[in-house]
Amino acid sequence: MAKKLVGSLKLQVPAGQANPSPPVGPALGQRGINIMEFCKAFNAKTQEMEAGAPCPTIITYYQDKSFTMDIKTPPASYYLKKAAKLKSGGSTPGRATAGSVTVAQVKEIAEAKMKDLNATTIENAMQIILGSARSMGIEVK
């Protein structure tokens, strides 16, 4: 018999740094998920990623207290800020530029994000990343 699905939960956890402290612990604890088991499994799956990169994670939990997790790639804004060497995006996007990235950097970001984007070709994925850059006030040279 299949496991009975109870629900799902979305968290953004830094790669390799899941621990039982807030916000992870309370979010999992109130749903009856084993916190330490999640932390160990998450940290093991994200150890090859850059430490501290924010990873959107969808946790599906079942009635027998088991769970599965789907770890996505870090958001495009994280990659864009890193490529443009910025702490945050622009305060007035569309009016002032906060930084700039090259077309090669945009292509590299699109290739890294390809599996999570709704795009069939690398060119379409680059257009999605360009839209994110524009909304952050980052120009592409």
Disulfide bonds with the S-S distance in Angstrom:
none
